[in-house]
């Protein structure tokens, strides 16, 4: 599904939900998971994210900048989401399926303050490409593993 302020994609990954959730709940793994190529370094994060946890990320996009994120949804082994200070939300949802886990990643910009500007700079389109790349890399990372 994709509209001007919400983009979501899903893929089946050959790993059980607890394994994938552990990866997502470790902010230090986000550099390797990022399909956009803009996450450079995790500057501060707890060992494991939880509801209300905060973490900072050094980003690049023409010029380097830092984002501050807060975990706003947290259901172990099922869902985690964090909100960027610009108010958009990156969400991951996990559901066990035969062969592994259906992983759904979404970018939710519906809470943005300036939705017209967001659409004009191409953020939804860019988020879609980043999600596609992230899910492909996640799929490849576990392609040789057996699901238990």
Secondary structure, DSSP 8 states (H G I E B T S, - for coil): -B-SSEEEEEEEESS-HHHHHHHHT-GGGHHHH-SSS-EEEEEE--SS--TT-EEEEEEESSSEEEEEEEEEEEETTTEEEEEETTS-EEEEEEEEETTEEEEEEEEE-TT-S-HHHHHHTTHHHHHHHHHHHHHHHHHHHTTT----
